Amino acid sequence: MRVIGLAGWSGAGKTTLLERLIPALIARGLVVSTLKHAHHAFDIDRPGTDTWRHREAGANEVLATFSDGWALMHELHDENEPSLAELLAKMDPVDVVLIEGFKRENHPKIEIFRGANGKLPLYPGDPTIVAIAADVDFDGLAIPRLHLDDIAGIADIVQAYAAPADSIDWDRGDQGT
């Protein structure tokens, strides 16, 4: 299983780009999964649902199944949040896992940069960034720069730079968004 991340500041367009990139990679014959680091207050469940009530009653895991899929919710209680490597190990093997968030982890990343955000780019401060997809030009980059709308070019970068998950030194990262 190969992995590559999309990293950038909030509002840069990571999710919007993923929505366009996933079908482009599937059209190339790849099986794609994603792993998203959500905000700390995020919960996929809603108060009042049966699954929420099971969790509130103390169930360690709740598996909800429905006609189009299933979702497993595992309560951490006093455990630490799993590392990116531990989360990837829980996923079924696929051709490529696109990671959104975890920008401080040690895996190859494409930086998503939008000039209107008013933030500085993560590159060159992050040596794991292999390319930048942006809506502005950069001078003198040592890595590829693509426009945010160049989905085919970004898919090429994914195929060229995604690394086998078992080849990454996960201990060099710092978990989080």
C-alpha positions as CSV (number, residue, x, y, z in Angstrom):
1,M,0.0,0.0,0.0
2,R,1.4,3.4,-1.0
3,V,0.6,6.6,0.8
4,I,0.8,10.3,0.1
5,G,-0.7,13.3,1.9
6,L,-2.3,16.5,1.0
7,A,-1.1,19.1,3.4
8,G,-1.9,22.8,3.8
9,W,-3.6,25.4,5.9
10,S,-7.3,25.3,6.6
11,G,-9.2,26.8,3.7
12,A,-6.6,25.9,1.1
13,G,-8.9,23.4,-0.6
14,K,-7.6,20.0,0.4
15,T,-11.0,18.3,0.6
16,T,-12.2,20.0,-2.6
17,L,-9.1,18.8,-4.4
18,L,-9.5,15.3,-3.0
19,E,-13.1,15.2,-4.4
20,R,-11.6,15.8,-7.9
21,L,-8.5,13.7,-7.5
22,I,-10.1,10.5,-6.3
23,P,-12.2,9.9,-9.4
24,A,-9.1,10.7,-11.6
25,L,-7.0,8.1,-9.9
26,I,-9.9,5.5,-10.0
27,A,-10.2,6.2,-13.8
28,R,-6.5,5.2,-14.0
29,G,-7.4,1.8,-12.6
30,L,-6.2,2.5,-9.0
31,V,-8.1,1.5,-5.8
32,V,-8.1,4.5,-3.6
33,S,-8.8,5.0,0.1
34,T,-8.5,8.1,2.2
35,L,-7.5,8.8,5.8
36,K,-8.6,12.1,7.3
37,H,-7.4,13.6,10.6
38,A,-10.5,15.4,11.9
39,H,-10.7,18.3,14.3
40,H,-10.6,17.4,18.0
41,A,-14.3,18.1,18.5
42,F,-15.4,15.9,15.6
43,D,-17.7,12.9,16.1
44,I,-19.3,10.9,13.3
45,D,-22.2,9.9,15.6
46,R,-25.0,12.2,16.7
47,P,-26.7,12.4,20.2
48,G,-29.9,10.4,20.4
49,T,-29.0,7.8,17.7
50,D,-29.0,4.2,18.7
51,T,-25.2,3.9,18.2
52,W,-24.6,7.1,20.3
53,R,-26.7,5.6,23.0
54,H,-24.6,2.4,22.9
55,R,-21.5,4.4,23.2
56,E,-22.9,6.5,26.1
57,A,-23.8,3.3,27.9
58,G,-20.1,2.3,27.8
59,A,-19.6,0.0,24.7
60,N,-15.9,-0.1,23.8
61,E,-16.7,-0.5,20.1
62,V,-19.9,0.1,18.1
63,L,-20.1,-1.3,14.5
64,A,-22.9,0.2,12.5
65,T,-23.8,-1.5,9.3
66,F,-26.1,-0.2,6.5
67,S,-26.8,-1.3,2.9
68,D,-24.0,0.8,1.4
69,G,-21.2,0.2,4.0
70,W,-20.3,0.0,7.6
71,A,-18.5,2.2,10.2
72,L,-16.6,1.0,13.3
73,M,-16.4,3.5,16.2
74,H,-13.8,2.6,18.8
75,E,-13.8,4.6,22.1
76,L,-10.3,5.7,23.2
77,H,-11.3,6.3,26.9
78,D,-7.9,7.0,28.5
79,E,-5.8,5.7,25.5
80,N,-3.7,8.0,23.3
81,E,-5.0,8.8,19.8
82,P,-3.5,6.1,17.5
83,S,-0.5,7.1,15.4
84,L,-0.8,7.5,11.6
85,A,1.1,4.2,11.1
86,E,-1.4,2.4,13.5
87,L,-4.4,3.8,11.7
88,L,-3.0,2.8,8.3
89,A,-2.4,-0.7,9.6
90,K,-6.2,-0.9,10.3
91,M,-7.1,-0.2,6.7
92,D,-7.6,-2.8,3.9
93,P,-4.7,-2.8,1.4
94,V,-5.3,-0.7,-1.6
95,D,-3.2,0.9,-4.3
96,V,-2.9,4.3,-2.7
97,V,-4.1,6.0,0.5
98,L,-4.5,9.7,0.3
99,I,-4.0,11.3,3.7
100,E,-5.6,14.6,4.6
101,G,-4.2,16.3,7.7
102,F,-1.3,14.8,9.6
103,K,0.8,17.6,8.0
104,R,3.6,17.1,10.7
105,E,3.9,13.4,10.0
106,N,6.9,11.9,8.1
107,H,5.3,10.9,4.8
108,P,5.4,12.4,1.3
109,K,3.0,15.2,0.8
110,I,1.6,17.6,-1.8
111,E,1.2,21.0,-0.4
112,I,-2.2,22.6,-1.3
113,F,-1.7,26.4,-1.3
114,R,-4.1,29.2,-1.9
115,G,-2.7,32.7,-2.0
116,A,-5.9,34.3,-0.6
117,N,-5.3,32.6,2.7
118,G,-2.6,35.0,3.5
119,K,-0.4,32.2,5.1
120,L,3.1,31.3,4.3
121,P,3.7,28.1,2.4
122,L,4.8,25.0,4.4
123,Y,7.5,24.4,1.8
124,P,10.5,24.6,2.1
125,G,10.3,24.2,5.8
126,D,8.9,20.7,5.4
127,P,11.3,18.4,3.6
128,T,8.5,15.8,3.0
129,I,6.7,18.0,0.6
130,V,7.3,16.6,-2.9
131,A,5.2,19.1,-4.9
132,I,3.0,22.2,-4.5
133,A,-0.5,22.6,-6.0
134,A,-1.3,26.3,-5.9
135,D,-3.3,29.1,-7.4
136,V,-0.2,31.4,-7.4
137,D,3.2,31.2,-9.0
138,F,6.4,30.5,-7.0
139,D,9.9,31.4,-8.2
140,G,12.8,29.0,-7.9
141,L,11.1,25.9,-6.5
142,A,13.2,22.7,-6.3
143,I,10.0,20.7,-6.5
144,P,7.2,20.5,-9.1
145,R,4.5,23.2,-8.9
146,L,1.1,22.6,-10.4
147,H,-2.1,24.6,-10.6
148,L,-4.9,23.5,-8.3
149,D,-7.0,22.7,-11.4
150,D,-4.4,20.5,-13.0
151,I,-5.9,17.3,-11.7
152,A,-4.2,15.0,-14.2
153,G,-0.8,16.5,-13.3
154,I,-1.5,16.1,-9.6
155,A,-2.6,12.5,-10.2
156,D,0.8,12.0,-12.0
157,I,2.6,13.3,-8.8
158,V,0.6,10.9,-6.7
159,Q,1.6,8.0,-8.8
160,A,5.2,9.1,-8.9
161,Y,5.8,10.1,-5.3
162,A,3.4,7.9,-3.2
163,A,5.6,5.8,-0.9
164,P,5.1,2.3,0.3
165,A,3.7,2.6,3.9
166,D,6.2,0.0,5.2
167,S,9.1,2.1,3.9
168,I,8.4,5.2,5.9
169,D,10.2,6.0,9.2
170,W,7.0,6.9,11.1
171,D,8.9,7.8,14.3
172,R,10.2,11.0,12.7
173,G,6.8,12.6,12.5
174,D,4.7,14.6,15.0
175,Q,1.1,13.5,14.9
176,G,-1.6,16.0,14.2
177,T,-3.2,18.3,11.6
